[in-house]
């Protein structure tokens, strides 16, 4: 296939992310965590200045964060294998919440250095877990774009959070902002519990490539389009409800896999006849057989 144009490739990636439910769970967890966890990095200079008032201590806290990150990189694989991604993220959220609470409560050097190490460990294991989860639920053809969207959500949430926590700290007190961020981070555990990350591990995301070869009336270029695809279904009256439920899921899959538009129409003159239409930017072959009803 010819190379894609940049803006078109971005639109395809965003459309896929919007309709990939497993990836949306990863993005939701990323936004929730980094929106609150950003307070630890944004307000760290204020914590260091309030504790000792010397730049050297801020450097020491950064070193402790780096040490925590190294520990996280050495232990992540064993943690993932023993407890799974969801529990690794839960552990990271709890540690980050505890670290920000200590930043807000304590002025003791050893406590703040320990909290810095915990924050570095938590940030690393959460980001790595989200990255692994995204790789597991993204097919090869859109993986790079999906991971770029994940990083956009991560850094976008962190940027937005940093600005908000800085504004709150200047309006009241840095300790108050850190305690609010710690409470918010901890509350994301129950609020995002339904967004589980393990669902896509065993999924087969490879194209089936089972469609027949098309008989074309003329030569069609690879980048010629858009292409309109229509699929006819014959559905018994008793199966109407289950068909509509299944075809709605099919619509998400069409849009996730490259369709730019999708719709379903019922023929009011021919009972039981439904027509599915969707358009594609390039010719990729006829659609795979539908899961419900007959296709022509």
Backbone as CSV, one residue per row, in Angstrom:
resi,resn,N_x,N_y,N_z,CA_x,CA_y,CA_z,C_x,C_y,C_z
1,UNK,0.841,-1.198,0.000,0.000,0.000,0.000,0.874,1.247,0.000
2,UNK,0.393,2.330,-0.607,1.170,3.581,-0.600,1.208,4.175,0.801
3,UNK,2.218,5.013,1.064,2.290,5.640,2.393,1.094,6.569,2.619
4,UNK,0.683,6.665,3.877,-0.440,7.526,4.223,0.026,8.965,4.396
5,UNK,-0.914,9.885,4.208,-0.655,11.284,4.532,-0.746,11.455,6.045
6,UNK,-0.023,12.427,6.568,0.100,12.584,8.010,-1.258,12.811,8.677
7,UNK,-2.015,13.782,8.180,-3.291,14.105,8.815,-4.272,12.944,8.713
8,UNK,-4.261,12.265,7.580,-5.134,11.102,7.426,-4.749,10.001,8.403
9,UNK,-3.452,9.774,8.576,-2.990,8.751,9.519,-3.386,9.092,10.943
10,UNK,-3.308,10.385,11.298,-3.719,10.806,12.642,-5.205,10.562,12.851
11,UNK,-6.017,10.903,11.844,-7.461,10.680,11.961,-7.789,9.211,12.133
12,UNK,-7.100,8.348,11.391,-7.334,6.909,11.517,-6.971,6.430,12.917
13,UNK,-5.837,6.914,13.444,-5.429,6.512,14.784,-6.403,6.960,15.849
14,UNK,-6.873,8.212,15.753,-7.841,8.725,16.727,-9.150,7.969,16.619
15,UNK,-9.586,7.682,15.382,-10.832,6.936,15.202,-10.720,5.537,15.788
16,UNK,-9.581,4.899,15.586,-9.387,3.565,16.153,-9.424,3.612,17.681
17,UNK,-8.754,4.588,18.265,-8.733,4.702,19.723,-10.129,4.960,20.279
18,UNK,-10.925,5.748,19.554,-12.265,6.067,20.029,-13.179,4.848,20.033
19,UNK,-12.917,3.880,19.150,-13.799,2.719,19.028,-13.165,1.429,19.530
20,UNK,-11.941,1.490,20.019,-11.298,0.320,20.622,-11.563,0.367,22.124
21,UNK,-12.512,-0.413,22.593,-12.932,-0.321,23.992,-11.817,-0.723,24.955
22,UNK,-11.007,-1.678,24.572,-9.918,-2.087,25.453,-8.866,-0.995,25.568
23,UNK,-8.581,-0.309,24.473,-7.625,0.798,24.536,-8.213,1.960,25.329
24,UNK,-9.516,2.195,25.207,-10.130,3.270,25.974,-9.969,3.041,27.468
25,UNK,-9.989,1.785,27.917,-9.768,1.503,29.335,-8.367,1.927,29.752
26,UNK,-7.384,1.645,28.909,-6.007,2.060,29.211,-5.889,3.568,29.251
27,UNK,-6.518,4.256,28.301,-6.443,5.714,28.257,-7.132,6.343,29.468
28,UNK,-8.246,5.741,29.887,-8.945,6.275,31.066,-8.093,6.133,32.314
29,UNK,-7.432,4.987,32.467,-6.571,4.797,33.637,-5.386,5.761,33.596
30,UNK,-4.844,5.999,32.408,-3.705,6.914,32.272,-4.104,8.335,32.643
31,UNK,-5.242,8.799,32.124,-5.682,10.163,32.411,-5.960,10.350,33.901
32,UNK,-6.613,9.357,34.511,-6.962,9.478,35.931,-5.721,9.521,36.808
33,UNK,-4.731,8.681,36.502,-3.541,8.629,37.361,-2.682,9.877,37.220
34,UNK,-2.337,10.237,35.991,-1.364,11.318,35.805,-1.963,12.691,36.062
35,UNK,-3.270,12.820,36.012,-3.882,14.092,36.373,-3.582,14.446,37.825
36,UNK,-3.606,13.439,38.702,-3.330,13.690,40.125,-1.849,13.505,40.458
37,UNK,-1.205,12.492,39.858,0.202,12.238,40.181,1.111,13.372,39.752
38,UNK,0.669,14.198,38.804,1.500,15.311,38.355,1.795,16.300,39.475
39,UNK,0.986,16.293,40.543,1.246,17.205,41.659,2.583,16.911,42.317
40,UNK,3.010,15.649,42.315,4.267,15.297,42.990,5.466,15.940,42.314
41,UNK,5.475,15.960,40.977,6.599,16.576,40.264,6.454,18.085,40.175
42,UNK,5.216,18.572,40.020,5.011,20.014,39.872,5.349,20.779,41.148
43,UNK,5.060,20.190,42.294,5.251,20.896,43.566,6.493,20.440,44.324
44,UNK,7.272,19.551,43.709,8.456,19.039,44.405,9.449,20.153,44.782
45,UNK,9.720,21.134,43.926,10.635,22.204,44.349,10.141,22.953,45.589
46,UNK,8.823,23.139,45.697,8.285,23.821,46.869,8.440,22.971,48.122
47,UNK,8.285,21.649,47.961,8.476,20.743,49.103,9.917,20.817,49.592
48,UNK,10.873,20.803,48.633,12.286,20.854,49.010,12.627,22.181,49.675
49,UNK,12.127,23.274,49.149,12.434,24.583,49.730,11.823,24.718,51.125
50,UNK,10.616,24.194,51.289,9.967,24.295,52.590,10.666,23.417,53.630
51,UNK,11.278,22.300,53.186,11.910,21.373,54.128,13.240,21.917,54.632
52,UNK,14.157,22.253,53.710,15.483,22.698,54.126,15.878,24.048,53.553
53,UNK,15.187,24.464,52.517,15.508,25.753,51.923,16.796,25.756,51.134
54,UNK,17.289,24.588,50.718,18.543,24.518,49.964,18.329,23.751,48.675
55,UNK,18.993,24.191,47.607,18.857,23.533,46.314,19.411,22.115,46.346
56,UNK,20.405,21.874,47.219,21.000,20.544,47.292,19.967,19.490,47.672
57,UNK,19.020,19.845,48.509,18.033,18.854,48.925,17.087,18.509,47.777
58,UNK,16.767,19.488,46.933,15.945,19.196,45.757,16.665,18.197,44.856
59,UNK,17.967,18.373,44.696,18.752,17.414,43.911,18.714,16.036,44.540
60,UNK,18.785,15.984,45.864,18.731,14.691,46.556,17.381,14.011,46.351
61,UNK,16.312,14.802,46.348,14.982,14.230,46.129,14.853,13.697,44.698
62,UNK,15.423,14.411,43.730,15.412,13.917,42.352,16.209,12.625,42.230
63,UNK,17.320,12.540,42.954,18.113,11.306,42.939,17.333,10.146,43.537
64,UNK,16.570,10.427,44.593,15.748,9.382,45.195,14.664,8.915,44.232
65,UNK,14.077,9.842,43.479,13.081,9.465,42.468,13.716,8.578,41.405
66,UNK,14.931,8.949,40.972,15.629,8.117,39.981,15.925,6.729,40.527
67,UNK,16.299,6.650,41.794,16.558,5.353,42.412,15.283,4.514,42.450
68,UNK,14.160,5.142,42.788,12.893,4.422,42.784,12.529,3.919,41.402
69,UNK,12.834,4.709,40.377,12.574,4.289,39.002,13.413,3.074,38.632
70,UNK,14.665,3.066,39.053,15.545,1.919,38.776,15.022,0.665,39.461
71,UNK,14.608,0.796,40.707,14.033,-0.352,41.421,12.783,-0.852,40.697
72,UNK,11.961,0.069,40.227,10.768,-0.327,39.493,11.099,-1.078,38.214
73,UNK,12.135,-0.640,37.500,12.518,-1.319,36.258,13.051,-2.724,36.522
74,UNK,13.691,-2.917,37.677,14.242,-4.235,38.001,13.187,-5.209,38.524
75,UNK,12.095,-4.696,39.051,11.092,-5.561,39.676,9.793,-5.641,38.892
76,UNK,9.652,-4.855,37.831,8.358,-4.790,37.144,7.943,-6.139,36.563
77,UNK,8.868,-6.817,35.900,8.504,-8.073,35.235,7.993,-9.093,36.238
78,UNK,8.700,-9.243,37.356,8.253,-10.209,38.364,6.929,-9.788,38.984
79,UNK,6.726,-8.497,39.197,5.453,-8.018,39.735,4.314,-8.309,38.771
80,UNK,4.551,-8.038,37.497,3.497,-8.271,36.497,3.130,-9.745,36.430
81,UNK,4.117,-10.614,36.470,3.833,-12.047,36.373,3.128,-12.578,37.609
82,UNK,3.426,-12.016,38.748,2.870,-12.544,39.997,1.485,-11.995,40.320
83,UNK,1.217,-10.716,39.991,-0.068,-10.129,40.394,-0.882,-9.578,39.235
84,UNK,-0.292,-9.376,38.056,-1.038,-8.850,36.924,-0.979,-7.343,36.826
85,UNK,-1.329,-6.816,35.655,-1.207,-5.380,35.406,-2.129,-4.549,36.285
86,UNK,-3.361,-5.005,36.476,-4.302,-4.211,37.258,-3.810,-4.002,38.687
87,UNK,-3.274,-5.036,39.291,-2.802,-4.901,40.673,-1.493,-4.131,40.738
88,UNK,-0.685,-4.230,39.703,0.530,-3.410,39.674,0.161,-1.926,39.639
89,UNK,-0.836,-1.585,38.822,-1.275,-0.190,38.774,-1.892,0.228,40.103
90,UNK,-2.673,-0.658,40.717,-3.252,-0.336,42.032,-2.152,-0.079,43.049
91,UNK,-1.098,-0.895,43.023,0.034,-0.678,43.922,0.684,0.674,43.655
92,UNK,0.869,1.010,42.374,1.470,2.297,42.032,0.628,3.466,42.491
93,UNK,-0.702,3.349,42.355,-1.592,4.424,42.788,-1.502,4.623,44.302
94,UNK,-1.506,3.517,45.044,-1.431,3.607,46.503,-0.105,4.235,46.931
95,UNK,0.994,3.812,46.318,2.302,4.362,46.679,2.401,5.840,46.320
96,UNK,1.880,6.222,45.164,1.929,7.631,44.781,1.078,8.473,45.716
97,UNK,-0.095,7.962,46.077,-0.942,8.694,47.018,-0.258,8.850,48.367
98,UNK,0.391,7.776,48.847,1.103,7.853,50.121,2.273,8.822,50.043
99,UNK,2.997,8.803,48.924,4.140,9.705,48.762,3.701,11.168,48.793
100,UNK,2.614,11.495,48.088,2.154,12.884,48.082,1.625,13.297,49.455
101,UNK,1.042,12.347,50.182,0.610,12.661,51.549,1.803,12.999,52.424
102,UNK,2.882,12.234,52.293,4.092,12.513,53.069,4.735,13.834,52.657
103,UNK,4.693,14.153,51.375,5.194,15.454,50.922,4.439,16.596,51.599
104,UNK,3.142,16.393,51.790,2.335,17.446,52.385,2.409,17.506,53.893
105,UNK,2.664,16.350,54.538,2.626,16.279,55.999,3.976,16.541,56.655
106,UNK,5.034,15.976,56.074,6.297,15.887,56.802,7.358,16.850,56.265
107,UNK,8.272,17.248,57.139,9.447,18.037,56.779,10.745,17.288,57.062
108,UNK,10.639,16.058,57.514,11.835,15.281,57.849,12.520,14.784,56.581
109,UNK,13.843,14.896,56.594,14.618,14.571,55.403,14.437,13.116,54.997
110,UNK,14.583,12.191,55.931,14.507,10.776,55.603,13.123,10.404,55.083
111,UNK,12.088,11.026,55.647,10.715,10.742,55.197,10.511,11.236,53.772
112,UNK,10.986,12.440,53.488,10.796,13.005,52.157,11.605,12.247,51.105
113,UNK,12.800,11.795,51.462,13.589,11.005,50.516,12.927,9.659,50.242
114,UNK,12.377,9.036,51.295,11.662,7.770,51.109,10.435,7.970,50.225
115,UNK,9.704,9.059,50.473,8.530,9.357,49.657,8.922,9.612,48.203
116,UNK,10.054,10.254,47.987,10.522,10.501,46.623,10.824,9.186,45.908
117,UNK,11.474,8.269,46.611,11.747,6.965,46.017,10.467,6.223,45.679
118,UNK,9.476,6.282,46.581,8.201,5.629,46.330,7.491,6.249,45.134
119,UNK,7.566,7.579,44.999,6.939,8.249,43.858,7.598,7.844,42.548
120,UNK,8.929,7.754,42.540,9.622,7.309,41.328,9.256,5.892,40.943
121,UNK,9.186,5.008,41.940,8.794,3.616,41.695,7.370,3.549,41.152
122,UNK,6.455,4.282,41.786,5.045,4.247,41.397,4.846,4.772,39.979
123,UNK,5.464,5.900,39.673,5.308,6.466,38.339,5.811,5.535,37.256
124,UNK,6.922,4.856,37.520,7.487,3.952,36.510,6.599,2.736,36.287
125,UNK,6.177,2.075,37.345,5.413,0.837,37.167,4.040,1.118,36.564
126,UNK,3.441,2.267,36.897,2.141,2.589,36.306,2.287,2.891,34.820
127,UNK,3.246,3.726,34.449,3.430,4.068,33.045,3.787,2.823,32.232
128,UNK,4.657,1.976,32.755,5.041,0.767,32.036,3.856,-0.184,31.891
129,UNK,3.046,-0.310,32.933,1.864,-1.172,32.858,0.897,-0.674,31.790
130,UNK,0.690,0.625,31.736,-0.201,1.195,30.732,0.360,0.977,29.334
131,UNK,1.652,1.101,29.187,2.293,0.908,27.880,2.160,-0.539,27.426
132,UNK,2.385,-1.476,28.347,2.235,-2.898,28.018,0.793,-3.216,27.654
133,UNK,-0.141,-2.673,28.421,-1.552,-2.905,28.147,-1.936,-2.400,26.762
134,UNK,-1.468,-1.213,26.406,-1.789,-0.659,25.091,-1.213,-1.527,23.977
135,UNK,-0.003,-2.016,24.149,0.589,-2.885,23.133,-0.209,-4.166,22.946
136,UNK,-0.793,-4.677,24.018,-1.536,-5.923,23.943,-2.863,-5.782,23.208
137,UNK,-3.454,-4.615,23.230,-4.784,-4.451,22.634,-4.746,-3.716,21.304
138,UNK,-3.569,-3.367,20.806,-3.449,-2.667,19.539,-2.954,-3.613,18.452
139,UNK,-3.637,-3.694,17.311,-3.124,-4.491,16.186,-1.886,-3.827,15.589
140,UNK,-1.128,-4.607,14.831,0.143,-4.107,14.306,-0.014,-2.874,13.435
141,UNK,-1.090,-2.826,12.639,-1.203,-1.764,11.639,-1.418,-0.380,12.264
142,UNK,-1.858,-0.342,13.534,-2.127,0.952,14.161,-1.411,1.081,15.498
143,UNK,-0.481,0.198,15.779,0.152,0.184,17.100,0.923,1.465,17.394
144,UNK,1.716,1.929,16.450,2.514,3.140,16.700,1.616,4.331,16.976
145,UNK,0.526,4.467,16.212,-0.387,5.586,16.426,-1.125,5.455,17.759
146,UNK,-1.492,4.228,18.121,-2.165,4.027,19.398,-1.271,4.370,20.577
147,UNK,0.000,3.977,20.493,0.933,4.307,21.565,1.191,5.816,21.625
148,UNK,1.204,6.462,20.460,1.356,7.922,20.446,0.169,8.601,21.124
149,UNK,-1.022,8.057,20.909,-2.206,8.619,21.567,-2.118,8.413,23.075
150,UNK,-1.640,7.241,23.504,-1.457,7.004,24.936,-0.506,8.034,25.535
151,UNK,0.629,8.268,24.897,1.585,9.238,25.424,1.004,10.652,25.400
152,UNK,0.183,10.956,24.402,-0.481,12.263,24.375,-1.399,12.433,25.575
153,UNK,-2.140,11.367,25.911,-3.025,11.422,27.077,-2.200,11.559,28.364
154,UNK,-1.099,10.803,28.450,-0.258,10.857,29.645,0.295,12.260,29.861
155,UNK,0.946,12.804,28.843,1.583,14.107,29.012,0.556,15.236,29.021
156,UNK,-0.554,15.056,28.308,-1.607,16.057,28.379,-2.220,16.138,29.762
157,UNK,-2.486,14.981,30.368,-3.044,14.960,31.725,-2.049,15.531,32.724
158,UNK,-0.769,15.172,32.563,0.249,15.687,33.476,0.397,17.205,33.342
159,UNK,0.344,17.708,32.120,0.461,19.160,31.918,-0.730,19.893,32.510
160,UNK,-1.923,19.372,32.243,-3.122,20.004,32.784,-3.123,19.940,34.312
161,UNK,-2.755,18.772,34.854,-2.703,18.630,36.302,-1.673,19.536,36.938
162,UNK,-0.501,19.633,36.331,0.557,20.488,36.889,0.101,21.937,36.985
163,UNK,-0.556,22.412,35.935,-1.049,23.791,35.969,-2.097,23.975,37.072
164,UNK,-2.983,23.001,37.198,-4.020,23.101,38.220,-3.479,23.042,39.631
165,UNK,-2.545,22.116,39.877,-1.980,21.999,41.232,-1.125,23.218,41.574
166,UNK,-0.435,23.764,40.584,0.326,24.982,40.842,-0.578,26.150,41.195
167,UNK,-1.703,26.234,40.490,-2.664,27.301,40.793,-3.241,27.121,42.188
168,UNK,-3.579,25.885,42.561,-4.128,25.629,43.894,-3.093,25.920,44.978
169,UNK,-1.831,25.555,44.712,-0.778,25.798,45.703,-0.544,27.284,45.918
170,UNK,-0.621,28.070,44.847,-0.410,29.511,44.996,-1.597,30.187,45.675
171,UNK,-2.795,29.586,45.527,-3.989,30.182,46.133,-4.121,29.839,47.602
172,UNK,-3.587,28.704,48.020,-3.719,28.326,49.437,-2.358,27.970,50.021
173,UNK,-1.976,26.696,49.878,-0.710,26.233,50.441,-0.287,24.976,49.693
174,UNK,1.001,24.782,49.402,1.431,23.575,48.702,1.048,22.287,49.418
175,UNK,1.075,22.300,50.743,0.699,21.093,51.486,-0.753,20.725,51.235
176,UNK,-1.623,21.719,51.188,-3.035,21.451,50.919,-3.228,20.874,49.518
177,UNK,-2.519,21.431,48.546,-2.631,20.935,47.178,-2.159,19.485,47.075
178,UNK,-1.070,19.170,47.774,-0.557,17.799,47.749,-1.522,16.824,48.419
179,UNK,-2.134,17.226,49.504,-3.077,16.348,50.193,-4.332,16.125,49.356
180,UNK,-4.793,17.170,48.675,-5.948,17.013,47.787,-5.607,16.076,46.632
181,UNK,-4.402,16.244,46.060,-3.981,15.374,44.968,-3.843,13.926,45.437
182,UNK,-3.333,13.734,46.654,-3.198,12.378,47.199,-4.566,11.721,47.362
183,UNK,-5.523,12.479,47.880,-6.875,11.937,48.048,-7.505,11.634,46.700
184,UNK,-7.314,12.530,45.732,-7.871,12.289,44.409,-7.277,11.077,43.738
185,UNK,-5.949,10.910,43.852,-5.303,9.733,43.261,-5.842,8.446,43.870
186,UNK,-6.023,8.448,45.186,-6.530,7.238,45.839,-7.964,6.939,45.400
187,UNK,-8.774,7.972,45.198,-10.162,7.769,44.786,-10.278,7.228,43.364
188,UNK,-9.228,7.372,42.560,-9.296,6.820,41.209,-9.351,5.299,41.222
189,UNK,-8.911,4.667,42.306,-8.962,3.199,42.361,-10.393,2.675,42.241
190,UNK,-11.336,3.095,43.100,-12.704,2.600,42.920,-13.389,3.175,41.686
191,UNK,-13.044,4.426,41.326,-13.732,5.061,40.210,-13.359,4.464,38.857
192,UNK,-12.165,3.895,38.749,-11.721,3.308,37.471,-11.617,1.792,37.544
193,UNK,-12.204,1.183,38.558,-12.080,-0.269,38.724,-12.713,-1.044,37.576
194,UNK,-13.712,-0.450,36.899,-14.355,-1.177,35.803,-13.501,-1.176,34.538
195,UNK,-12.496,-0.315,34.478,-11.596,-0.293,33.321,-10.443,-1.261,33.560
196,UNK,-10.691,-2.531,33.297,-9.671,-3.546,33.547,-8.752,-3.676,32.339
197,UNK,-7.485,-4.013,32.610,-6.477,-4.044,31.562,-6.124,-5.436,31.089
198,UNK,-6.625,-6.465,31.738,-6.207,-7.820,31.409,-6.986,-8.414,30.245
199,UNK,-8.075,-7.767,29.811,-8.996,-8.406,28.872,-8.370,-8.718,27.520
200,UNK,-7.398,-7.912,27.082,-6.883,-8.085,25.730,-5.669,-8.972,25.608
201,UNK,-5.242,-9.621,26.683,-3.974,-10.338,26.635,-4.006,-11.492,25.641
202,UNK,-5.106,-12.261,25.624,-5.166,-13.448,24.789,-5.862,-13.199,23.460
203,UNK,-6.177,-11.955,23.123,-6.894,-11.671,21.890,-6.003,-11.839,20.667
204,UNK,-6.582,-12.378,19.583,-5.871,-12.519,18.318,-6.219,-11.312,17.456
205,UNK,-5.286,-10.405,17.261,-5.540,-9.164,16.550,-5.046,-9.206,15.111
206,UNK,-4.610,-10.379,14.626,-4.141,-10.491,13.262,-5.319,-10.521,12.296
207,UNK,-5.200,-9.892,11.115,-6.280,-9.960,10.124,-6.544,-11.400,9.701
208,UNK,-7.816,-11.721,9.488,-8.166,-13.104,9.128,-7.776,-13.436,7.691
209,UNK,-7.828,-12.431,6.792,-7.436,-12.619,5.381,-8.190,-13.771,4.724
210,UNK,-9.462,-13.947,5.067,-10.209,-15.085,4.533,-11.156,-14.701,3.402
211,UNK,-11.172,-13.402,3.039,-12.123,-13.000,2.017,-11.698,-13.451,0.627
212,UNK,-12.682,-13.563,-0.255,-12.415,-14.003,-1.623,-11.780,-12.873,-2.430
213,UNK,-11.153,-13.218,-3.544,-10.579,-12.223,-4.429,-11.691,-11.571,-5.224
214,UNK,-11.663,-10.237,-5.297,-12.715,-9.508,-5.988,-12.518,-9.565,-7.500
215,UNK,-13.606,-9.620,-8.249,-13.585,-9.550,-9.707,-13.905,-8.111,-10.100
216,UNK,-12.901,-7.367,-10.483,-13.060,-5.947,-10.758,-13.327,-5.712,-12.236
217,UNK,-14.234,-4.769,-12.502,-14.558,-4.441,-13.887,-13.464,-3.611,-14.539
218,UNK,-12.633,-2.951,-13.752,-11.513,-2.169,-14.256,-10.409,-2.177,-13.216
219,UNK,-9.264,-1.714,-13.628,-8.139,-1.639,-12.697,-8.377,-0.526,-11.688
220,UNK,-8.216,-0.852,-10.410,-8.419,0.108,-9.325,-7.088,0.327,-8.620
221,UNK,-6.683,1.576,-8.493,-5.431,1.891,-7.828,-5.552,1.679,-6.321
222,UNK,-4.397,1.382,-5.687,-4.410,1.092,-4.246,-4.917,2.257,-3.418
223,UNK,-4.627,3.495,-3.864,-5.025,4.652,-3.080,-6.300,5.310,-3.613
224,UNK,-7.038,4.605,-4.468,-8.280,5.152,-5.013,-9.406,4.964,-4.007
225,UNK,-10.183,5.989,-3.823,-11.257,5.879,-2.844,-11.961,7.203,-2.664
226,UNK,-12.913,7.315,-1.788,-13.318,6.269,-0.828,-14.120,5.147,-1.477
227,UNK,-14.197,4.033,-0.791,-14.904,2.844,-1.248,-16.152,2.656,-0.394
228,UNK,-17.286,2.451,-1.018,-18.526,2.190,-0.301,-18.815,0.699,-0.324
229,UNK,-19.021,0.115,0.850,-19.314,-1.317,0.985,-20.736,-1.463,1.513
230,UNK,-21.528,-2.336,0.879,-22.882,-2.622,1.353,-23.005,-4.109,1.642
231,UNK,-23.709,-4.436,2.703,-23.916,-5.827,3.106,-25.405,-6.017,3.374
232,UNK,-26.018,-6.997,2.711,-27.436,-7.309,2.910,-27.578,-8.422,3.939
233,UNK,-28.538,-8.262,4.836,-28.823,-9.273,5.852,-30.286,-9.689,5.764
234,UNK,-30.527,-10.975,5.970,-31.879,-11.496,6.118,-32.014,-12.005,7.546
235,UNK,-32.955,-11.421,8.286,-33.066,-11.713,9.712,-34.504,-12.126,10.022
236,UNK,-34.658,-13.222,10.727,-35.987,-13.626,11.171,-36.518,-12.646,12.207
237,UNK,-37.830,-12.514,12.253,-38.439,-11.562,13.186,-38.082,-11.888,14.630
238,UNK,-37.940,-13.164,14.945,-37.615,-13.561,16.316,-36.172,-13.213,16.687
239,UNK,-35.340,-12.988,15.679,-33.922,-12.698,15.935,-33.608,-11.206,15.826
240,UNK,-34.620,-10.374,15.647,-34.378,-8.954,15.374,-33.599,-8.283,16.505
241,UNK,-33.998,-8.507,17.741,-33.347,-7.832,18.870,-31.883,-8.244,18.997
242,UNK,-31.623,-9.550,18.910,-30.239,-10.014,19.036,-29.398,-9.556,17.848
243,UNK,-30.027,-9.478,16.655,-29.288,-9.002,15.485,-28.875,-7.541,15.659
244,UNK,-29.811,-6.707,16.107,-29.499,-5.290,16.276,-28.402,-5.085,17.311
245,UNK,-28.403,-5.900,18.350,-27.346,-5.797,19.359,-25.996,-6.187,18.773
246,UNK,-25.991,-7.277,17.982,-24.735,-7.743,17.396,-24.216,-6.786,16.335
247,UNK,-25.126,-6.215,15.530,-24.678,-5.331,14.456,-24.162,-4.009,15.008
248,UNK,-24.664,-3.598,16.160,-24.116,-2.395,16.791,-22.645,-2.601,17.177
249,UNK,-22.352,-3.786,17.723,-20.961,-4.106,18.037,-20.128,-4.182,16.763
250,UNK,-20.728,-4.736,15.693,-20.037,-4.797,14.415,-19.704,-3.399,13.905
251,UNK,-20.628,-2.441,14.136,-20.369,-1.075,13.708,-19.140,-0.489,14.372
252,UNK,-18.974,-0.754,15.684,-17.769,-0.289,16.379,-16.520,-0.927,15.770
253,UNK,-16.612,-2.196,15.391,-15.459,-2.868,14.806,-15.127,-2.291,13.437
254,UNK,-16.158,-1.988,12.634,-15.904,-1.388,11.322,-15.163,-0.053,11.486
255,UNK,-15.674,0.799,12.376,-15.055,2.108,12.589,-13.676,1.977,13.205
256,UNK,-13.492,0.987,14.071,-12.189,0.757,14.685,-11.163,0.316,13.657
257,UNK,-11.611,-0.433,12.636,-10.680,-1.042,11.684,-10.517,-0.249,10.397
258,UNK,-10.962,1.026,10.384,-10.650,1.881,9.249,-11.824,2.508,8.543
259,UNK,-13.058,2.093,8.817,-14.202,2.713,8.156,-14.354,4.163,8.616
260,UNK,-14.715,5.042,7.674,-14.909,6.451,8.022,-16.365,6.758,8.337
261,UNK,-17.283,5.968,7.804,-18.705,6.119,8.102,-19.325,4.730,8.197
262,UNK,-20.383,4.630,8.992,-21.081,3.348,9.129,-22.549,3.610,9.422
263,UNK,-23.411,2.767,8.869,-24.840,2.903,9.135,-25.576,1.610,8.840
264,UNK,-26.751,1.451,9.434,-27.605,0.287,9.209,-28.998,0.788,8.862
265,UNK,-29.597,0.198,7.820,-30.914,0.600,7.359,-31.816,-0.625,7.255
266,UNK,-33.068,-0.426,7.604,-34.075,-1.488,7.510,-34.979,-1.208,6.316
267,UNK,-35.190,-2.231,5.478,-36.065,-2.116,4.314,-37.513,-2.283,4.777
268,UNK,-38.281,-1.201,4.755,-39.660,-1.266,5.266,-40.604,-1.939,4.275
269,UNK,-40.161,-2.169,3.038,-40.990,-2.864,2.047,-40.673,-4.352,1.975
270,UNK,-39.598,-4.756,2.586,-39.181,-6.164,2.546,-38.850,-6.584,3.972
271,UNK,-39.803,-7.212,4.649,-39.634,-7.563,6.057,-38.431,-8.465,6.262
272,UNK,-37.609,-8.113,7.240,-36.451,-8.923,7.587,-35.189,-8.586,6.816
273,UNK,-35.254,-7.595,5.902,-34.066,-7.215,5.130,-33.425,-5.981,5.744
274,UNK,-32.128,-6.071,6.020,-31.353,-4.966,6.573,-30.133,-4.750,5.689
275,UNK,-29.758,-3.516,5.526,-28.603,-3.165,4.696,-27.610,-2.387,5.561
276,UNK,-26.418,-2.924,5.656,-25.324,-2.250,6.354,-24.451,-1.567,5.315
277,UNK,-24.084,-0.325,5.561,-23.178,0.390,4.670,-22.029,0.978,5.482
278,UNK,-20.864,0.981,4.916,-19.733,1.694,5.503,-18.761,2.048,4.400
279,UNK,-18.002,3.089,4.605,-17.064,3.560,3.598,-15.643,3.450,4.106
280,UNK,-14.730,3.199,3.189,-13.303,3.062,3.465,-12.544,4.013,2.562
281,UNK,-11.395,4.467,3.024,-10.592,5.376,2.218,-9.862,4.648,1.090
282,UNK,-9.490,3.385,1.317,-8.756,2.628,0.307,-9.399,1.273,0.153
283,UNK,-9.154,0.628,-0.962,-9.718,-0.686,-1.239,-8.918,-1.754,-0.512
284,UNK,-9.563,-2.474,0.384,-8.870,-3.505,1.151,-9.518,-4.865,0.981
285,UNK,-10.435,-4.996,0.044,-11.131,-6.270,-0.148,-12.498,-6.223,0.482
286,UNK,-13.363,-7.191,0.169,-14.714,-7.200,0.719,-14.700,-7.479,2.191
287,UNK,-15.763,-7.099,2.915,-15.803,-7.314,4.355,-15.901,-8.780,4.697
288,UNK,-15.448,-9.182,5.887,-15.600,-10.561,6.319,-17.060,-10.878,6.551
289,UNK,-17.448,-12.168,6.489,-18.837,-12.542,6.704,-19.350,-12.039,8.042
290,UNK,-20.610,-11.637,8.073,-21.206,-11.142,9.310,-21.412,-12.272,10.271
291,UNK,-21.497,-11.918,11.572,-21.656,-12.917,12.602,-23.116,-13.344,12.756
292,UNK,-24.043,-12.473,12.331,-25.457,-12.756,12.523,-26.184,-12.544,11.207
293,UNK,-27.058,-13.444,10.819,-27.833,-13.298,9.609,-27.064,-13.755,8.383
294,UNK,-27.651,-13.539,7.203,-27.047,-13.939,5.940,-26.488,-12.705,5.252
295,UNK,-25.450,-12.904,4.478,-24.778,-11.810,3.805,-24.752,-12.087,2.331
296,UNK,-24.957,-11.042,1.532,-24.843,-11.195,0.082,-24.033,-10.041,-0.482
